[in-house]
Structures are given as C-alpha cells and as structure tokens.
Amino acid sequence: MVDFSRREFLKKSSEGLALLSVPVFFSGDLKSALAAAPSDPTGYFNRFAVDQAMINQVMAEALAKGGDYCDLYFQHEISNWIGLEDKKVNRAYSDIALGVGIRVLKGDQTGYSYTEDLSLNSMLQAARTAAAIASGSKQAAPVEFKHHKTPNYYKISVPWKEVKIEKKIPFLQKINDKVFNMDDRIQKVNIMYSDEESYVLVANSDGIYATDYRPLTYLGVNCIAEQDGRKENNGYNLSARQGIEFYSPERVDLLASESVKRTVELFDAVKPEAGEMPVVLAAGSSGILLHEAIGHGMEADFNRKGVSIFSDKIDKPVAKDIVSIVDDGTNPNIRGSLNVDDEGNDTEKTFLVENGILKTYLHDRISAKFYNVKPTGNGRRQSFRHSPLPRMRNTYMLPGPHKKEEIIKSVKKGLFAETFTNGQVFIGAGDFTFYVKTGYLIENGELTKPVKDVNIIGNGPEVLADIEMVADDFKMAEGGWTCGKDGQGVPVSMGLPTVKVKSITVGGIS
C-alpha cells in the first residue's frame, strides 16, 4: 500500500479535473476504484488507501484512554461549479476534499479531531487528540469488522465524473437563451450550476462499517427584469441526488418559465394590509416553514437539553388529528435523502407527528442512548471536519382530507404564500419571522393580486396547533435547500400539501 501526501493527491486529482472533471485516484487499482459501486467496500478501501487493520489500529489508539465508543468517518468529495451571466461563463471552479474525522464518546461528551493526511502516523495523532476527552481504563477495538449493506435511494444513469465540462456549458447557454426569449423585459440572467460526488466510509467500535456514494446537483436561475424604469428580480432552482438525466426537457422548461413568471409578476404585486389573518401555505416549497419553525424543535439534542418547547410533548397532542409529519431519508433521488447516515446508521421514514400526536424526535447516536431508543438515521455532518448532530433530511406533512380549491374558498381575506426566504427562528420558543418571496392575496375565496415585501411573524408550535385544513395535493419541493445548524450546512428538502393556518401575523401596510 502506498501513502500519498495531501499535496500529491490534490496535484494528481486536479490534473484529471482540468480536462474532464474526473479525479485521478491516488491509491490502489485505478480501474477497480472507478468501477466501484456504492456498496462495494473494496473500492472504498482502495480509494482511501486504508485497510481494516489500519482502521483497527487507529481505533485502538482512539479508545486508549477509556472512551466508550469511537467512529472514523472517511470522505472524498469532488465538487464542480459553473456560473453563467448574460450568455458568458464568468466563473468556474472545482474543489476536492479528502480526510477522516475521528470521534470518541465518553458519556454525553464528545472528543473530535480530523486530518487531511491519511497516512497512518497522521491518523494516529488525530486519534490521540480525540481520545483526550476520556480518562479511564483502555477499551479494546473490534478484532473484525462487518460490512453493513445498505439500499440505494439515489440510483443514477451516468456518474458526474463522466460528464465533461464541454457538455455542461452549451446546456447552460441554452437555458440562458430560453429565459431571454420568454419576455422582453428580462435584462439580466444569472445561472448557477453545481455537481458533486461524495464517497463515504464509516467504521465504528461496534465492529460495523458502511459505505456510501452520494451524488448531488443544483441548477438555479435568477432574473432581473425592467419595466418603466423599475427593476424586479426573482428566480427558481432545482436540485436532486441524480445525474445529468435529472435535467429533462420538462424540468428545463419549468426552470426557465418559473424564473421568468415569478420575476415579471412582481410588477403587478401589492402589499397587503398588516394584521392577523388566515394564511394558506402552497403545496411544495412553502414546507420550509414546517422545516424551520417546527422541524428544528423536534431534533433530539434540543429536547435532550430542555431547549425545545417540544421537550415534554412526547405522546401528547400538538396538532389536529388531520396533521401527520414525517422526516424521511428514503425518498428516491431527493436532495436530503441518505442511504446511510453519517454515523453509519440506517435511514428510515420517521413519524414525528402522527394524527396530531408527537411520537418521537430525530435522533443521532448520543440522543438515542439518552432516550433509550434506536437512532433514527439523523446523525449528519457537513464533512469529515465536523462531528455529527441530529439533523433533518426530507421533512414533510402527509396529505389530508381537503381539496386545494375548498381551502382557498374558505378564506374571505387572507394570504396565499408560495415561497419564503430570509427566515429567522428561535428554536427554544419556536418564534419565527419569514419573508414571503412569492404569494397572492386571497379575496372572497379567490387568488387575486401577487404580493411583495411581506413578512409573516408567528410561533411554530402555535401555527402547528392552528392548522385547520390539509389538502390532498402533497408536493415535494425540488429546490436546493441547505440547512444550517451550529455552523454546519447539510442538504435537505421539504414538502407540503396545501395547508390553511387559522391566523398568522402578516406585516404589510398599516
């Protein structure tokens, strides 16, 4: 086995990226590594230039001071970005990340260290740093490791490493031309594209290791339009754990048409009157309100520490019986899905609220041990440089008994909110404020004028309790959301059917 320094690895990888956006692997058999399937452990050991004996040695060092548990998180990620503005590529770059994070647990305390140098000596040094959290009798590392086989929730046709940049740029230019041709008022178009592939190997002191291959792509269009000297801007984006096949002609048309429609509609937008009023949340991406104002409060670390308002609500009603909320890691090809979480646990469809009753929290290993339950597969981290935390995956509300048209007709005066941005949430109490980026007035049971410059202000648990109607038109958002927590960002998604909330404070014209 040959050890490569990080500098040598980056040099060799970037040489491959310059032409094809394809990394050159740094150890083992190149052909077998390229062909390695997501569940093929041999390809992953080759990729990281390690074997089970090395992992065992590093783990033994990490447990040398009496830690209860240890895991190693290896990651190799290749990311590519292209920015196009007014028919010209004005920025393009690639990034390669390689390293291992070593975690030691002692009770509910965490020792964590990482290294970008995968030589044995460097990993042993990182293990000693993580081990410093513990003080006690030496724990033994497992003698043998068993590979934990996982399903594949994001099958793709063509890996991103096989898609040349020469194919990507004309594709983006076609989208640019399509947007400009849709409306003469469009003055400027910005397109941001990215793709990435992340290879993960997790091994723990229970003697289990798991592997995963995680593709991800994002494509966003932002427009600036001008009418009578006044400018407006808006946009639309798509993201998934898929390959180039995700960008079908239908999705490209949707991307262009929605970005233009949402921009030019703002010329006719008005500000609603301020005050308390019914708010109807549109199916799809308005589920960000569910994610931010409610979902974070159901992450187990906030409840274990008594921070969340939901910390004493298990098996108690928190909403009407028409409301059921899940957090799901198994949705095929959705941005927040995972074959295995970043602790090596199976992901699942976790029922948080079932028929109005709070059933469980989102658990990582630490909180699951505290509550004496199984982990729910929500232990996530931004990269090998970060320790895992309980995090959401795809959070959504299940369909209900009503119709969208029925819900809108039930509102005499209110707000129909489609998309949000610039949200702020206080996890403890659940108080929030959101800016409505796209929405409409509801007047006498009908959608009328588009709105702009509107904030909604409320409390997540109160909004949950005030949901009066839930439609049968569930839609999962296709946009590219990244959730931030404790300085870490992870890809997530959300979904919602059309939902009526009895009353939320709307900021508009006094």
N, C-alpha and C positions, 0 to 999 in steps of 0.2 A: 504494500500500500504506500502511495506517495503522498506526502504532505505538501500542499501549496500554500504559500502566504496569501493574505488577502490582496496585496498589491498585484501578485502574479495572476490571481483569479480574475480580478477586475480588468486587468490588461487583456487577458485572453478572451474574457466574455465580451468586452466592448469591441474587440476586433470582429467578433461574429455579428454583433448588433449593428455595426456601422453599415453593413451591406443588406442584411436580411432581417434584422430584428430577431435573430436567433442566437441564443447564448452558446458558447462552446463550453462543454462541461469540463471540469477540472480534475476529475479522477475517475478511475475505473474504466470499464469498457464503454466507449462513446456510443457505439451502436445500440447496445442493450439499454443504456440510460435513456437514449432518445425514444426508444420504443416502450419504455416502462409505463405500464398502466397505473391509474391512481391507486390501485390496491396491491401493486407489485412491490413487496418490501425490498427485494434485491436491488431494484433500480434506485430506490431511495437511499439505501446504504452506500451505493456507489456514488450517488450524487453528493452526499455529504462527506465522503471519504472516511467513513467510520464503520465499525462493525460492532456486534453485540458485546464482544469482550472489552472494547474501549468504553462503551456506554456503561458497562458494569463497573469498570474501574473508576470512572468519573462519578458514578452514583455512590460508590462506596466512600469516596472522599467527601461527597456532599453530606453523607449520613454519619461521618466520623465523630461528630460532636453530640450525637444523640437526637437528631431530628426525627420526627415521627414519619415523615413522608418526603419523597423527592420526585420531581419530574424534570425531564430535559425536553426542550422544545426547539427542534431544528427547523430553520426556514430558509428557503432560497426563492427569492421573488424577482421577477423581471417585469418592469413596467415601461410602457411607451406612451407618450403624449404628443398630440399634434394640435396646433392652433391655427385656424384659418380666419382671416379677416378680409372681407371685400375681395374675394377670389384669389387671395395670395396666402400662402403658408408663411406666417410671421414668427412662428416658434415651433420647435420640435425637439424633444429630448427623450432620453431613456435613463432608467435608473436600475441598478442591480443591488439587491440586499442579500447578504448571506451571514448567518450566525446561529448561535444557540443561546437560549435563555435557560438558566438553571434555578429552580425554585426549591426551597426547603421549608417545610411547615413544621412548626412546633406549637401545638395547641391551635390557637387562632392567630398566631404570629407568623409572619412571612419573611424569609430571607431570600433575596433575589439578586442575581448577577448575570451578566451576559458577556459574550465575547464574539467578535467578528473573525477571530482566528480559530479555526477548527483543528489546530494541532493539539495533540494530547496534553502537552505541558500547559498550554493556554486554558484548555477546558478544566484541567485540574485546579489551576489557580482560581478560576471563576467559581468552581465548586467550593473551594475553601472559603471564599468570600460569602457565598450563600449560606454555608454551614455555620457561620458565626452567630446566627440567630439562636442556636441551640446550645445547651450546656447539660450534658448528661452522659449516659452510657452509650457506647458506639452501637449503631444499628447496622445490621447486615443488609447488603444489597442482594437482590434476587440472583440466584445462580443461573436461571434460564429465563428467557423472555418468550412470551407467546404473542403472535401477531393477531391483533383484533381486527377481523374483517368487517368492513362497513359497506353499506349500499352506496350507490352513486346517484345523487339527486341532480347532478348537472352534467349530463352526457352532452358532448359536443361533436360536431362533424369534423371540424378542422381545428387543430390546436393553433393558438395565436402565433406560436413560433414559426409556423409555416406560412403565415400571411405577410407578404413582403410590403414594404412601405410604398413601393410603386403601385400597388393595388389600392392602398388606402387613400392616397391624395386625390386621384381622379374621382373616387367615390364621394369624398367630402366636397369637392368642387361642384359636382352635380347637385348636391343638396343646396349649396350656396346659390346656384343659378335658379333652382326651383323656387327658393324663397323670394329672390328678387323679382321673378316673373309673376308672382301672385298678386302683388299690389304695388302701384307706382309710388305710394307714399313711403315705402321701405327705403331708407337712406343708408343704412349700415347693417351688416350681418357679421356676427361673431360665432364661430363654431369651435367647440372644444371636444376633442376626441381622446379617449384613452383605452388601452387594453393592458391586461396584466395576467400573469400566471404565477401562482404561488405553490410551491411544493413544501409540504409539512411532514415531519416525522416527530411524533410524541412518544416518549418512553417514560414509564414511571416505576416506582419502587414496589408496586404490587406485581411486577413482572409482566406487564402488558405494554405493548407498543402498537401504535396505529399510524397509518399514513394517509395523506390526502393530497389531491391535485385540485387547485381552486382557480378556475378561470373567472375573469370579470371584465366587463366592458362598459363604457359610458359614452354617450353622444348627446351633446346639448347644443341648442341653437338659441341665440339671443338676438333680437331685432331692435333697431331704433327706427322709428317712423316719424315723419314730419308732416303736419297739416296746418296751413295758415300760420306758419311761424312757430307753432307749438310742437314740442317733441314728446314722444312717449316711448317706453321700452318695456318689453316683456319677453318671455321665451318658453321653451318646452324642452324636456330632456327624457332620455330613455337609458335604462341600464339593466343588465342581467348577467347571470353566470352562464354565458353562452359564447359561442364562437362567432365568426363573421356571418353565419347563417341567420343570426338574430335580426340583422338589418334587411328584412324582406322589403320588397317594393311597397307593401301596405304600410309598414312601420315608417319607412322613409317619407311617404306621403303624409302620414299622420304628424310626424315631427315637423315638417315644413308648414302644413296647413294650420296646426295648432299654434305654433310660434307666431305666425302672421295674424291669425284671428285674435289671439289674446292681446296682441300689441295694438292693432288698429281699433279694437273695441274701446280702448281707453279714451279715445277722442270723444266718445259719447257718454263716458262714465260720469256719475254724480256721487256726491257724498250723502249718505242717509242722515236722517235725524238721529241725534245721540239719545241713548237711553236703554232701558231694559226692553228686550223684545225676543220673540221666538227666533231661533237660528236653525236653519236646515243645513246639515253638512252633506255635501255632494258625495256620491259613491266614488271611491278611489283614493286619490292622494290627500283628501282632507282628513284621512286617517292619521296624518301627522299630529293632529290634536289629540287623538287617542294615545298615540305613542308618547308624546311629550308630557301631557297633563295627567295621564293615568298610568301608562306603562312603566315609567321610571319608578313610581311609587310602589310597584309590585316586584321590583328587583330585591332579592332577599337580603343583600348586605344592608340596605337602608332600613329594612324591617328588623334584622338581627340587632342593629344598633339602636333601635327605637326611634329612628328619624322619621320614617314614613307614617302618614296618617292611617295607612292600612295595617300597621303592625299588630293590631289587636282585632282584626276583622276576619280571620280565617273562619269559614263555615257560618259566616253571618251575611245577611243581605246587604249588598252595596248598590244594587240597581233593580229595576223592574224585571219580572221573570222573562221578558222578551229579549233580554240582553245576555249574550254569551260572547266572551272574549278569549281568544287563544293567542299563544305565541308559538310559532311553528318553524322548525328548522328543516322541514322535509318537503317544502313546496318545490316542484321541479324547476330548475333554472332561475329561480327568483334570487334577487341580489343578496338578501340576508340569509339564504339557506346554507346549511353546512352538512357535509357527510359525517363529520365528527367534530366535536367542539375542541377548543384549544387546550383542554386538559385530557383529551383522548376519550371523552365520554360520548355515548350515542346521543344524537339529537332526536327530537320527538315533537309531536303535536301536544303542547301543554295547555290544558284548560285552566285559565286563570279565574275567569268568572263563568259559571255555568248556571243558566236560568236565573241570573241575578245574584247568585251566591258566590262569594270569594272562596275558591277551592285551594289554591296554592300560590307560592311565589316562584320566581325564576331563580334557580339555584346553580351555584358552582360547587366545587368540592367542599370548601370551607363551610358555607351556609348549610349544605345538605347534612354535614356531620352535626352541626349545631342543632338543626331541627329533627335529626334522626330520620331523614328521608333519602331517597335516591337523588343524585344530581339530575337535573332536567336537561342537561346538554347546553347550558347557557354560560359556561365558563369561556370567556372570549378575551382576546388581547389584540392590540393594534399590530404588534410584531414581536419578534423574539426579544426586543429590547424592553418589553413590558410584561408585568405579571398579570395573570387573568383576573377578571372580575365578573360578577353576574351581569350579563348584558342581553338586551333583546335581540331577536333575529327578524322574523316577519310577524308583526303584531297586528291582529285584525279582529273585527267584530263579525260574527256569523249573521247570515240573512235572517230577517224577521217576517212577520205575517202581513205587512202592509205593502202598498204599491207607491212608487215614487209620486205619481200624479195625485194620489189620495193624500199624501203628506203635504204636498205644496198647496193643494186646495184647502187644507185645514188651517192655513195661515192667512189671516187678514192683512197683517202688516208685519214684515219681518225681513230677515236677511238670508240669502242663499249663498253659502260660502263654498267655493270650489277648491282654491289653493291658498296656502298660507306661506309666510316667510317671516324671518326675524322674530322667532318665538323666544320667550324667556319664561322659565318655570322654576318655582321654588319647591324642591322635592318634598320637604317636610310637610308643609300645609297643603301643597298642591296648587297654589295660586299661579296663574299664568296670564300672559298677555301675548297676543299674536297679531301680526299684520296680515290682513286679507289681501292677497295679491290679485285674485280673480274671484268675482262674485256678482250677484244680481240682487236687486230689490225684489221682494215678494209683496205684491199689492193685490188685495182682494182675490187671493188664491192663484195668482199668475206670476210668472217671472217677467219682469219688465226691464228696467234700465240696468246696465252694468254699473258697478260701483268702483271707487278708488279711494285711496287714502283713508282706509277704515281699519281700526283696531278693535279686537274683541278682548274683553277682560273678564276673568272668572276664576273659578276654583274647580280643579279636575274632579275630585270626589263628588262635589255638588252637581257638576254637569253630568256625571255618570248617573247619579240618582234622578236627575231631571230629564233623562231621555224618555220621551213619551211614545215615539213611534219608530219602528225599524222596518225598512223596506226589504223586498226580496231580490234586489238588484245588486248583490255584492260584486265589488270590483277590486282587484288587487292593483295597487299603483305600480307603474312601470318605470318610475323615475329613479334618479340616482341619489339616494339619501345616505348621508354619513352621520352616525350618532356619536356625539361627544360626551365623554364622562371621565373625570379625573385625568384630564389631559390626553386621553386616548380616543381615537376615532375608529369606528368599525362600520362596514357596510350593512345597512338594514333596509327593510321595506315594510310597508304597512298597507292595510286595506280597510274598506268600509262599505256597507250598503248605504243608501240614503237614510239619514237619521234626523229626527226632529228633537231638538232640545227645547224644553219649555221656555227658558229665559236665560239670556246671557247679556251682559252689558256691552253695548256697541258704542264705540267712540266715533262721532261724526259731527254734524252741525248742531250746535246748541240752540 
